[in-house]
Amino acid sequence: MTNDKLNFVEASFLVVIVMITHIISDLPNEIIKAMGSASILNMIFISAIILLFFLIVAKIFSCFNTNNILYVAEYLGGKFLVTLLSVIYIAYLLFVSALLIRRFASLLKIIYFKDAATWTIIACFILVALITLKLGTSNIIKANTLIMPTILITIVIIFISSINKFDFASVFPILGYGSKNTFLNGFENIYAFTGLIYLYLIGTSLKNVKDYTRVGVTSIIISAIYLILSVASIQMLFPFISNDSEPLSMYLSTRTIEFGQFFQRSDAIFMFIWIFTFLSYLSVIGIYISRIGIHTFGSMQNSISPYFYAIIVFIIALIPRNASQIAFLTDVVYKYLAIGVVFVFSFLILLLGFIKKKLTSAIYKT
């Protein structure tokens, strides 16, 4: 797995798939509930902040001989720090994967499989992802690269096909609940771009390490565009979204699309494509977890890793007992955990590693 090198498109799509999966899981709905009519403006603001943040990260990485935070952690704090960071990353990725698949499985149960137990739907996803992981990393990367254009097109279709139903009055007042809420309180919406965590890890997997900054900028811009389109679509289609709204907005937006008499259930087409999105997402997360484990623990057997991943994700996904617990884990636990892991702890390691590097260089020069 560690020998598979990525070209520019493959690397970019491995980051974007994470963002798109979050969008399908109703991330735009959560943004709109918090920001109101200022949601689009807030997402433009946050996108600019994230792009600037990544450029700072890339600049720090340029001072090292690697674009992988695990190597920086090892340089900064030795085996202890890199092990701590790896454990935190693996736990975080397992938690987020389980939470997203539980939300999507609950959605499928509500819409299509009312008589099926939620755990059976989750088990089907995890089983397919497990089989995919056993087929090898290169196959997963190729499959993800092939299906990503189709996945991206679905969101564009939703936006374009729904324009004639938009209520443009829903974007006013532009500042929503006020400038303080939009820019200061709304700053916490950086969690919408937690796919940035994969840019901490992907650098050493590139065929051309010089593509790192280009991969990061491209994946962030694509993610930002699609997040803004999704937020705009939902905000102007469903201006009645409240804190009590069920996480069905992305699905409901597909029900507003009409393709004439030939396609009576166009929403089923979108759901079919999104199922493949989640399968690809679960497989990609499995790759990252395996690579982190192999880097840190060395002797870990590749054949054990996918089973460990599948079992843990399945167990965690079954922990929430109802929709309110899922909502709490998503709106509170996940949000602040993501900010803490991706934007605070990880960046602190990079910053301290950068300072150590500069101080060491200064000492050698003197």
C-alpha positions in Angstrom: 0.0 0.0 0.0 2.8 2.4 0.8 4.2 1.9 -2.7 1.1 3.3 -4.5 1.9 6.8 -5.8 -0.7 9.2 -6.8 -0.9 11.6 -9.8 -2.4 15.0 -9.5 -6.0 14.0 -10.3 -6.0 10.9 -8.1 -4.7 12.9 -5.1 -7.1 15.7 -5.6 -10.1 13.4 -5.8 -9.0 11.5 -2.7 -9.4 14.7 -0.8 -12.6 15.9 -2.6 -14.4 12.6 -2.0 -14.3 13.2 1.7 -15.8 16.7 1.3 -18.5 15.5 -1.0 -19.5 12.7 1.4 -19.9 15.3 4.1 -22.1 17.4 1.8 -24.4 14.5 1.0 -24.6 13.8 4.8 -26.3 17.2 5.1 -23.4 19.4 6.1 -25.1 22.3 4.2 -28.2 21.8 6.4 -26.1 22.2 9.6 -24.5 25.4 8.2 -27.9 26.9 7.3 -29.4 26.2 10.7 -26.6 28.1 12.3 -26.1 31.0 9.8 -29.5 31.6 8.4 -29.7 33.9 5.4 -25.9 34.6 5.8 -25.0 31.0 5.0 -23.6 31.6 1.5 -21.6 34.7 2.6 -20.3 32.7 5.6 -19.2 29.8 3.3 -17.4 32.2 1.0 -15.6 33.7 4.0 -14.7 30.3 5.4 -13.4 29.1 2.1 -11.1 32.0 1.8 -9.8 31.4 5.4 -9.2 27.7 4.6 -7.3 28.4 1.4 -5.1 30.9 3.3 -4.6 28.3 6.1 -3.5 25.6 3.7 -1.0 27.9 2.0 0.5 28.5 5.5 0.6 24.8 6.1 2.3 24.2 2.6 4.8 26.9 3.4 5.7 25.2 6.7 6.0 21.8 5.0 8.4 23.4 2.5 10.9 23.8 5.3 11.0 20.0 5.7 11.9 17.2 3.3 8.4 15.8 3.6 4.8 16.9 3.2 3.6 14.3 5.8 2.7 15.5 9.3 3.7 12.1 10.8 7.4 12.8 9.9 7.2 16.3 11.3 5.7 14.8 14.6 8.5 12.3 14.7 11.1 15.1 14.2 9.5 17.2 16.9 8.7 14.7 19.6 10.2 11.4 18.6 8.3 8.1 18.8 6.0 9.2 21.6 4.5 12.2 19.7 4.1 10.4 16.3 2.4 7.5 18.1 0.1 9.9 20.0 -0.7 11.7 16.8 -1.3 8.4 14.9 -3.7 7.1 17.6 -5.6 10.4 17.6 -5.9 10.4 13.8 -7.0 6.8 13.7 -9.6 7.3 16.4 -10.8 10.4 14.7 -11.2 8.8 11.3 -13.0 5.8 12.8 -15.4 8.0 14.7 -16.2 10.2 11.7 -16.6 7.3 9.3 -19.0 5.6 11.7 -21.0 8.7 12.3 -21.4 9.4 8.5 -22.4 5.9 7.6 -24.9 5.8 10.5 -26.5 9.0 9.3 -26.7 7.8 5.7 -28.0 4.4 6.7 -30.7 6.1 8.8 -31.6 8.1 5.7 -31.9 5.0 3.6 -34.0 3.3 6.2 -36.4 6.2 6.3 -36.8 6.5 2.5 -36.4 3.0 1.1 -36.0 0.3 3.8 -38.5 1.1 6.5 -38.7 -2.6 7.6 -35.0 -3.2 7.6 -32.9 -2.9 10.8 -30.4 -0.1 10.6 -27.6 -2.4 11.6 -28.2 -4.5 8.5 -27.8 -1.5 6.2 -24.6 -0.5 8.0 -23.3 -4.0 7.8 -23.9 -4.1 4.0 -21.9 -0.9 3.5 -19.0 -2.1 5.7 -18.9 -5.5 4.1 -18.6 -4.1 0.6 -16.0 -1.6 1.8 -14.1 -4.5 3.4 -14.1 -6.5 0.2 -13.0 -3.5 -1.7 -10.1 -2.9 0.7 -9.0 -6.5 0.2 -8.8 -5.9 -3.6 -6.0 -3.4 -3.1 -5.3 0.3 -2.8 -4.6 0.8 -6.5 -8.1 -0.5 -7.5 -9.7 1.8 -4.9 -7.9 4.8 -6.2 -8.7 4.1 -9.8 -12.4 3.5 -9.0 -12.6 6.7 -7.0 -11.0 8.7 -9.8 -13.5 7.2 -12.3 -16.7 7.8 -10.3 -15.8 11.3 -8.9 -16.8 13.2 -12.0 -20.3 11.6 -11.9 -20.6 12.4 -8.2 -19.7 16.0 -8.8 -22.1 16.3 -11.7 -25.0 15.3 -9.5 -24.6 18.3 -7.3 -24.3 20.6 -10.3 -27.5 19.0 -11.7 -29.3 19.6 -8.5 -28.3 23.3 -8.5 -29.1 24.0 -12.1 -32.4 22.0 -12.2 -33.7 23.8 -9.1 -32.9 27.4 -10.1 -36.5 28.0 -11.3 -37.8 27.1 -7.8 -35.4 29.2 -5.9 -36.7 31.8 -3.4 -34.0 34.5 -3.8 -35.6 36.4 -0.9 -34.1 33.8 1.4 -30.6 35.2 1.1 -31.7 38.5 2.7 -30.7 40.0 5.0 -27.3 39.1 3.7 -25.7 39.3 7.1 -28.3 37.0 8.6 -28.3 37.3 12.4 -25.6 40.0 12.2 -22.0 40.5 11.3 -20.8 39.1 14.6 -22.7 35.8 14.1 -21.6 35.6 10.4 -17.9 36.2 10.8 -17.0 35.8 14.4 -19.3 33.0 15.7 -19.4 31.6 12.2 -15.7 31.1 12.2 -16.2 27.7 13.8 -17.7 26.6 10.5 -14.1 25.9 9.5 -15.0 22.4 10.6 -16.8 22.1 7.2 -13.4 21.7 5.7 -12.0 19.0 7.9 -11.1 17.1 4.8 -7.9 19.1 5.2 -6.6 16.4 7.5 -5.9 14.3 4.5 -3.7 17.0 3.1 -1.5 16.5 6.2 -0.9 12.9 5.1 -1.1 12.8 1.3 2.2 14.6 0.4 4.5 11.5 0.6 2.1 9.5 -1.6 2.5 11.9 -4.6 4.4 10.8 -7.7 5.6 14.4 -8.0 6.0 16.0 -4.6 6.0 19.4 -6.3 2.3 18.9 -7.0 1.5 19.1 -3.2 0.4 22.7 -3.1 -1.5 22.4 -6.4 -3.3 19.3 -5.1 -4.3 21.2 -1.9 -5.4 24.4 -3.6 -7.4 22.5 -6.3 -9.1 20.2 -3.8 -10.0 23.1 -1.5 -11.4 25.2 -4.4 -13.5 22.3 -5.8 -14.8 21.5 -2.3 -15.6 25.2 -1.6 -17.5 25.5 -4.9 -19.6 22.5 -4.3 -20.3 23.3 -0.7 -21.4 26.8 -1.7 -23.6 25.4 -4.5 -25.1 22.9 -2.0 -25.7 25.6 0.6 -27.3 27.9 -2.0 -29.5 25.2 -3.4 -30.9 24.1 0.0 -31.2 27.7 1.4 -33.2 28.9 -1.5 -35.3 25.8 -1.9 -36.1 25.3 1.8 -36.0 28.7 3.5 -38.0 27.1 6.4 -35.1 25.0 7.7 -35.0 25.2 11.5 -33.0 23.5 14.3 -35.6 20.8 14.5 -35.3 19.9 10.8 -34.5 16.3 9.9 -31.3 15.7 8.0 -33.0 15.1 4.7 -32.4 18.4 2.8 -30.0 17.1 0.2 -32.3 14.2 -0.6 -35.4 16.5 -0.6 -33.6 18.8 -3.1 -33.5 15.8 -5.5 -37.2 15.4 -5.2 -37.8 18.9 -6.7 -36.1 17.9 -10.0 -38.3 17.0 -12.9 -37.1 15.3 -16.1 -40.5 14.8 -17.7 -42.6 11.7 -17.7 -39.7 9.4 -18.5 -38.0 9.7 -15.1 -40.7 9.5 -12.4 -38.2 8.9 -9.5 -35.1 10.9 -10.3 -34.2 10.9 -6.7 -33.5 7.2 -6.9 -30.8 7.9 -9.5 -29.1 10.3 -7.2 -29.3 8.0 -4.2 -27.8 5.2 -6.3 -24.8 7.3 -7.2 -24.5 8.5 -3.5 -24.4 4.9 -2.3 -21.2 4.5 -4.4 -19.9 7.7 -3.0 -20.2 6.3 0.6 -18.6 3.0 -0.5 -15.7 4.9 -2.0 -15.4 7.1 1.0 -15.3 4.2 3.4 -12.6 2.5 1.3 -10.5 5.7 1.1 -10.6 6.1 4.9 -9.5 2.5 5.3 -6.5 3.3 3.1 -5.5 6.3 5.2 -5.9 4.4 8.5 -3.9 1.5 7.2 -1.1 3.8 6.0 -1.0 5.7 9.4 -0.8 2.3 11.2 1.9 0.9 9.0 4.0 4.1 9.3 3.8 4.2 13.1 3.6 0.6 14.1 5.7 -0.8 11.3 5.0 -4.5 11.7 1.2 -4.3 11.5 -0.1 -6.9 9.1 -1.9 -5.5 6.1 -4.4 -8.4 6.2 -5.5 -7.5 9.7 -6.0 -3.8 9.2 -9.2 -3.9 7.1 -10.9 -6.2 9.5 -10.0 -4.0 12.4 -11.3 -1.0 10.6 -14.6 -2.7 9.6 -15.3 -4.1 13.1 -14.6 -0.8 14.9 -16.6 1.3 12.5 -19.6 -1.1 12.8 -19.5 -1.0 16.6 -19.2 2.8 16.8 -22.0 3.3 14.2 -24.4 1.3 16.4 -23.8 3.3 19.6 -26.3 6.2 18.9 -29.7 4.9 19.8 -31.9 7.6 18.2 -31.9 10.6 15.9 -31.3 13.1 18.8 -28.1 11.3 19.8 -26.9 11.3 16.2 -27.7 15.0 16.0 -25.7 15.7 19.2 -22.7 13.8 18.0 -22.8 15.6 14.7 -23.6 19.2 15.8 -21.5 19.2 19.0 -19.0 16.4 19.4 -17.9 16.1 15.8 -17.8 19.8 15.1 -15.5 20.6 18.0 -13.5 17.4 17.8 -12.8 18.2 14.1 -11.7 21.7 14.9 -9.5 20.5 17.8 -7.8 17.7 15.8 -7.5 19.3 12.4 -7.0 22.9 13.0 -5.5 23.2 16.6 -3.5 20.0 17.5 -2.2 19.3 14.0 -1.3 22.8 13.2 0.4 23.2 16.6 2.6 20.2 15.8 3.5 21.8 12.4 4.2 25.2 14.0 6.4 23.8 16.8 8.2 21.6 14.3 8.8 24.7 12.2 10.1 26.7 15.2 12.4 23.8 16.2 13.7 23.5 12.6 14.5 27.3 12.5 16.2 27.3 15.9 18.3 24.3 15.0 19.4 25.9 11.7 20.2 29.1 13.5 22.3 27.2 16.1 24.3 25.4 13.4 24.9 28.6 11.5 26.4 30.2 14.6 
